[in-house]
Amino acid sequence: MSGRLVVVGGGQAAFALVAKLRALKDMRPITVVAAEASLPYQRPPLSKKYLLREMTLDRLLYRPEAWYAEHEIDIRLSTTVTRVDRLAKQVALSDGSMLTYETLAFATGATPRRLPAAVGGDLAGVFVVRDFRDADRLAEEMQPGRRVLVVGGGYIGLEAAAVARTSGLEVTVIEMADRILQRVASAATSAIVREIHRSHGVDIRERTGLHRLIGDNGRVTAAELSDGSVIPVDIVIVGIGVAANDALAHEAGIETANGIVVDSHGRTSDPTIVAMGDCAVLPWDGMRIRLESVQNAVDQAEAVAAVLAGGTDPYDPKPWFWSDQYDVKLQIAGFGLGHDETLVRQGQRQGSVSVWYFRQGKLIAVDAINDAKAYVTGKKLLEAGATPDRLLLADPQVDLKALLV
């Protein structure tokens, strides 16, 4: 039995790490320090089924309370780590106590960026969705006929727009960039998603920023946009990206760079400290990247657990993501960063389409919209390091299975 592992954070990566360690029969003492009052739970449904009240919090929990006791995991809720003393190998907790560790794990995630108070970000009616309490407060406001402004045209903003529109609200999305999804998807995918939202009655305004929010008695009532227009609003949902929660590590003298820098085994610049999930900057394809996804949080945490349990295999990310908007499922395999060419393939079912990304002639990613076959095929090709014949790929009459030969 090794010395104590202290895990900072109570989200997906934290749970995946400790669950995998116990599955590997590693019975070292474990303490999880979780800032929230709730046991670890799934985050993606917060902005979708939970917000729509189609799921309750108990259904989001990864495991019930008894599981932690049965697996000898000490979990401390509503508690934060305030300081790390690397020399003494101790952490100070918000309740005034100290914990000694042999290994420290950062699974601190990321925090949604908020609008500054100078532009009205502190007005009532302005929301980000970080935890279930945010979703609860927003759900109370989501009443049919009300007017919603979504600031930011990334996946988070667009998923929120879809939920609001499904709930009968009037929705406007503004995006400062030239197009929605500009940071994370190709122009072809942006065009497809834009049309989906417009067909549902969402007003999408690209190349448009927020100048300021206007309030009355501390409550948002209107928004002045960068084009000079003023629109009435009842609710503002902010989806302008996230910031990695790396301040605690940085203050402890651990290397950070918009996240906690780790090697392929999840180790930080201090070999007794590991990091994983949204807070970690990891090596991939000759670059340093942060992968903000549930899939990466789970896979990286499990890979780190295997290393802590005595394994030596490095973590080799196989990125995949998904987004649910209305009745549309967008599945993404690979990472389209730096692509120089795309190919759009129509699926065999109505409304199904896929966008294939290439860099210097090599397949690097695929976006599949209501096209599970394209997603599965693309994922297999990427895992094999294979690039399909373009002529075959472009022909919708060709069975995708032929590309795997």
LUMFIFI-970041 format. One record per residue: residue in one letter; x, y, z of N, C-alpha, C in turn. Coordinates in steps of 0.05 Angstrom, whole numbers, plus 5000, padded with zeros to 4 digits. Example, Ala and Ser with C-alpha at 12.3 -4.5 7.8 and 13.67 -1.06 7.14 Angstrom:
REM LUMFIFI-970041
a526448865156524649105156526449345156;s525749555142527349795143525850015157;
//
This chain:
REM LUMFIFI-970041
m501749765000500050005000501850255000;s501250434981502750684979501650884998;g503051115001502051335017499651465004;r498551665019496051785012496151934985;l494051894969493452054945491352254952;v491952514948490052724952489152824924;v486552824919485552904893484153174897;v485053374882483853644884481753664862;g479153674869477053684849475153454852;g472653504844470653304848468953254823;g470153284800468653244775469252984761;q468952974734469252734719472052614721;a474052774718476852674719477452564747;a476652704768477152604795475852334800;f473352314792471952064796473251834780;a473851894754475051684737477751594748;l479351774760481951704771481651504794;v479951574814479751404838478251144832;a476251154814474850914807476750714793;k478450814775480250644761482350524780;l483350684799485250584818484150354833;r481650384843480450164858479949924840;a479149974815478749744796481349594791;l483649734793486249614790487249494816;k485549484836486249374862488449534877;d488649784870490449964884488950074908;m489749994932488250064956489650274973;r491250444961492550654976490450834988;p490950975010489051165021488551385001;i485951454997485251674978483351864992;t483952124989482252334998481552514974;v479052544969478152724947477052984960;v478153214952477253464962475553604941;a472953614946471053714925469753974935;a469854174919468754434926465654434928;e464354274911461454274911460254114934;a457754174939456354024961455453754952;s455353704926454353454915456653264910;l456053004911457852794902458352834872;p460652734862461252774833458952684815;y458452844794456252794776456952874748;q455352784729455752834700455253134695;r456953264679456553544672455053594646;p455553434625454353504599451253534600;p449753364615446853404615445953664628;l447653804642446754044656445554244637;s446854274614445854474594443854354575;k443054104579441153974561438853844577;k439053584582436753454594436153544622;y438253614638437753704665436353984664;l437354154646436154414644433254404634;l432654204618429954154608428154014628;r429453934651428053794672427253514664;e428853394645428453124637430152924653;m432053034669433652874687433853014714;t434052854735434352964762437252934771;l438053074791440853064800441652784809;d439952634822440752374831441352184807;r440152234784440852074760443452164748;l444452394755447052484745449452384761;l448952294785451152204802452551964790;y455251964791456751734781456251494799;r456351534825455851324844454451444868;p452951274883451651374907453751404930;e452951524951454851584973456051324984;a454451114986455450864997457850744982;w457950804956460150694940462850794950;y463051044958465551154967466551024993;a464650985011465350845036466250555031;e464750425013465350145007468150114994;h469050324980471650314967473750474982;e473150535006475050665024476150925012;i474351085002475151344991473951565008;d475651715020474851945037474252175019;i471752255017470952475000469952705018;r471052945014470453175031469053385013;l466453405017464953595001464953875013;s464254064996464154345004466754435017;t468954335006471654385016473554444993;t475354634997477254704976480154684988;v482054644970484854664977485654954973;t486755074994487555354993490455394987;r492155194993495055224989496354954987;v498354934971499954694969502854754978;d503754594998506454615008507954374997;r509354414975510754184962513054074978;l514354254993516654165010515753975032;a513554055045512453885067510653675056;k509953685031507953505018505353505034;q504353755037501753795051500053985035;v497453965039495554165028493954275051;a493454535050491754665069488854675059;l486954615075484154605067482554845078;s480354905065478755135073477555105101;d477454865111476354825139478554865160;g480954935151483154985169484954745174;s484254515164485854275169488054245148;m489854065153492054005134491953705127;l492753645102492953375093495753325083;t496853095091499453015080499052825057;y500552865036500252685012502952565004;e502852334991505152234977504952314948;t502452294938501852384910499552574911;l499752784895497652984893496652994865;a493952994861492852994834491053244831;f491553394810489853624803487853524783;a485253544790483053484771481153724775;t482253964772480754204780479054324757;g479254204733477454294712477954574702;a475754694693475954964682473455124690;t473655384690471455554698470455724675;p467855734670466755904649467556194653;r468256324631468856614633466156764636;r466256964652463857134657464157404644;l461957534640462057814630462957994653;p464658194648465458374669463158554678;a463358634703461258814714461059064698;a463259154686463259404671461359404648;v460659174638458759154615456059044624;g455659014651453158924661453058624668;g455458504670455558214676454558144704;d454258344721453358294749450358324752;l448958384730446058424732444558154736;a442358164750440657924753439657854725;g439457584720438557494694440857414676;v443357454685445757374669446857124680;f447256924663447956654673450356534658;v451956374672453656174660452655904672;v453255684659452455424670454955264676;r455755274701458055124710457254874727;d455254914744454454684761451454664762;f450454474777447554424777446054654789;r447254804807445855034819445455254798;d447455294780447055484758444755394740;a444755134734442655024717439855054730;d439755014757437255044771436155324769;r437955524773437155804772436255874744;l437655784724436955844697434255714689;a433855464698431355324691428955474701;e429155594724426955754735426255994717;e428256084702427756324685426756254657;m427055994650426555914622423555884618;q422156104615419256094611418556174583;p416756024570416056074542415356374537;g416356474515415756744507417856944516;r419556864535421557054544423757074523;r425357284525427457344505430157284516;v431657114502434357034511436457134492;l438557244503440957314488443157124496;v444256974476446456794481448956934470;v450856984488453357114481455456894476;g456156854451458156654444456956434427;g458156394404457156184385458855934384;g459855854407461155594409459155374416;y460155134421458354914427456554964451;i457755074472456255124497453955314492;g454555534478452555734472450355624454;l451155474434449155364415447455154428;e448554994446446954794460444854934478;a445755154491443955304507441755434490;a442455534467440555654449438455444440;a439355204435437554984426435554914449;v436554904473434754844496432755064500;a433655314498431855544502429755554481;r430555504456428555504434426655274437;t427655044444425854814449423854874471;s424655034490422855104512420955334506;g421055434481419155634472420055924477;l422655964481423556234484424556354458;e424556624456425656754433428656784437;v430256694417433156674421434756834400;t436656994410438657124393441357034402;v443056954383445856874388447657084375;i449557194390451457374378454257244381;e455857284360458557174358460357384346;m462457454361464357664352465957574327;a466557324325468157224303466557234277;d467857164255466557174229464356974227;r464556754243462456544241462356404268;i460056274273459756104296461755874294;l462555764316464355534318467055574304;q467855824301470255884285472755754298;r472855754325475155644339475355344338;v473155204334473154914338472154754314;a471254884293470254734270470754884244;s470454734222470854844196468555024188;a469055184167466955354156464555194146;a465154954136462954784126461154694149;t462354604171460754524194459254764205;s460554994207459155234217456655294200;a456855264174454655324156452355134161;i452954874165450854674170449454734197;v450954784218449854844244448255104244;r449255304230447855554228445055524216;e444955364195442355314182440455164200;i441554974215439854824234438555014254;h440055194265438955384284437055584272;r437755684248435855864235433255734228;s433355474221430955334214429155304238;h430255324262428655314287427955584297;g428555794282427756064289429656214306;v432156134308434156274324435356494306;d435556734318436856964304439856954310;i441456874290444356864294445657104281;r447157244297448557484287451557454291;e452857404268455757374269457157644264;r459757654271461257904270459858124288;t458658024309457158204327457858144356;g458758354370459558324398457558464416;l458058444441456458574462457858834470;h456459054468457559304478457059334507;r454459304515453759314543450959204547;l450459114572447759044580446459274595;i443959304591442459524603440559404624;g440459524647438859404669436859604680;d434959504694432959664709432559534736;n433159684757432959574785434659324788;g437059334776438959114779438458864762;r436458884744435758654727436158724698;v437358544683437858594654435158634639;t435058834622432658884606433258914577;a435758974570436359014542439358974538;a440158954512442958924506443659114482;e445759264486446759434464449059284450;l448759224425450659064410452759244396;s454859114386457059264375456359404349;d454159324336453259464312451459704318;g451159764344449559994352446659934358;s445759694351442959624356442459554385;v440059594394439259534421436859334420;i437159104433435058914433434058854461;p431458824465430358754492431058474499;v431858424523432558154532431558114561;d430757864567430057794594432157624608;i433657474592435657294602438157304584;v440457294596442957284581444457034589;i445156864570446756624575449556674563;v451556644579454356714570455856454564;g456756434539458356204531460756294516;i462656424530464956544517467556394524;g467256144529469655984534470155944564;v472355794570473055734597475955794602;a476655824628479455854636480255624653;a482555504647483455274663483955364692;n483155184710483555244739486355154747;d488255324741491055254746492455444766;a490855624779492055814797493355684821;l492155484833493255344856495955214849;a496055084826498554964817500655174812;h499855394799501755604792502955724818;e501255774837502155884863504055704877;a503855444872505655244884508255214868;g508555364847511055354831511155134810;i508855024804508654814783508354954756;e509554844735509454974709506554974698;t505755214689503055244677503355414652;a501455374634501355524609498455504599;n496755674610493855654605492955374611;g493755274634493255004643495754894657;i495454664669497754544683499154364664;v501654414659503254274639503953994649;v503253784633503953514641505353364618;d506653144625507852974604505952764596;s506852574581505052364570504152174591;h505252184615504252024637502652184657;g502052434650500452604668502052734690;r504652704690506252824711506853114705;t506753284726507353564724510353604727;s511153854729514053914733514953814761;d513153744778513753614804512953324800;p514853134800514152854794512252724814;t511752844837509852734856507052844852;i506753014832504153144827503253084798;v500753004795499652944769497353134764;a496553154738494153314731492853184708;m490153234705488653104684486053254679;g484953204655482353334649482653614638;d480553774641480454034628482654224638;c483854174662485854354672488654294662;a488954064647491653974640492354044611;v494854134607495954184580497753944574;l497053794553498453534548499753534521;p501753364517503053344490501253174472;w501053274447499453134427500353214399;d501153024383501853074355503853304352;g505853304370507953514369507153784380;m504753804392503754054403503054014432;r502654244445501454244472498554344470;i496754184480493854254477492354194503;r490054324505488154254526485754134512;l484853904520482553774508480153804527;e478353984521476054034539473753844531;s473953604542471853404536471653194558;v469253084561468852864580470652624572;q470752574546472352344537475152364546;n476452594543479152624551479452614581;a477652734595477752724625477852434635;v476152274623476051994631478551844622;d479151864597481451704586484051784599;q484552044602487052134613487252054643;a485052084657484952014686485551714689;e484351544672484751254675487551184667;a488751324648491551274640493451354663;v492851574676494451664699494151464722;a491751364727491251164748492950914743;a493050834718494650594711497650644717;v498650884711501450954717501850954748;l500051074762500351074792500350794803;a498850614790498650344800501050164790;g502950294777505350144769505750114739;g503850204723504150174694506150374682;t506750334657508750514643507750624617;d505350544609504350634582503650934583;p504551074562503851364560501051394551;y499951634556497251694547497351794518;d496051654500495951734472493151814465;p492452074466489652154462488552084435;k486051984435484551934411482052114413;p482252364407480052554414477452484400;w475252514415472652504403470752674421;f468852794409467052974423464152924412;w462253054426459553044415458053294424;s455953354409454153584417451353514408;d449453544426446553494420445153764418;q443953824395442454064391439853994377;y437554054390434953964379434953664376;d434153564353434253284347436753204331;v438753384332441153344316443453254335;k444853044327447152944341449652994324;l451353164335453953214322456053054336;q457452874322459552704333462152774319;i464252814334466752904323468952704331;a470452614311472752434316475252584307;g477252564322479752704315479752994324;f481753144315482053424323482853574298;g481053754290481453894264483354124264;l484854164286486654394288488654394265;g488854624251490854654230490054524204;h487454454200486754334175486954534152;d487554434128487854604105485954534082;e484254334088482354244067480054094081;t477654124070475353964080473853854056;l472453634062470753504042468053444055;v465953534042463253494052461953254038;r461053064054459752824042456952804052;q455052774034452252744041451752454050;g450252424071449652154082447452034066;q446851784072444751634058442051684069;r441851794094439251874105438852164102;q436352254100435852534097436752684122;g438152904118439153064140441852974151;s442952754140445552664150447752764131;v449852854143452152964128454652954145;s456952934132459452934147461453114134;v463253224150465353394141468053264148;w469753224128472253084132474553284130;y476353274150478553474152481153344144;f482753504129485353404121487453624126;r489853524133492153704135494453584120;q495353734100497553634082496853354071;g494253334063493353084050492652854069;k493052894095492552684114489952734129;l488252524132485752554148486452604177;i485252814189485752874217483152894234;a480852914221478352924237475952894219;v473652834232471152824217468952924236;d467253104225464753184239462453044226;a460952894241458652744230456052854242;i454352954225451753064234449552874227;n448452754248446352544245447252324226;d449852254228450952054210452951874226;a451851694241453451524259455451354243;k454651264219456351104202458951254195;a458551514187460951674181462751714205;y461551754228463051784252464751534259;v463351304258464751054265466950994245;t466451034219468450994198470751184202;g470151434206472351634209474051574233;k472751484255474251424279476151184275;k475150984261476850754255479150824237;l478650994217480851074199482951234214;l482051414232483951574247485551404266;e484351214279485751034297487850864282;a487250804257489050644241491150814227;g490851084229492751264215492351264185;a489951194176489451164148487951404136;t488451454111487051674097485451554073;p482851604072481251474051481651594023;d480951444003481051543975478951763972;r479851993963478052223962475652183943;l476152053920474052013901471851833913;l472751623926470751443939469251593961;l470751743977469551884000467452083990;a468052223968466252433958463652323946;d463652063939461351943926459451823946;p457051943950455251853971454051573965;q454451483940453451213933455350993942;v457851073949459850873958459350813987;d459150553994458850484022461350554037;l461050674060463350764075465150534084;k463950294086465550054093467850014073;a467450094048469450064028471950224034;l471650434050473950594057475850464077;l474750254091476350124111478049894101;v477749834076479349614064482249684062;
//
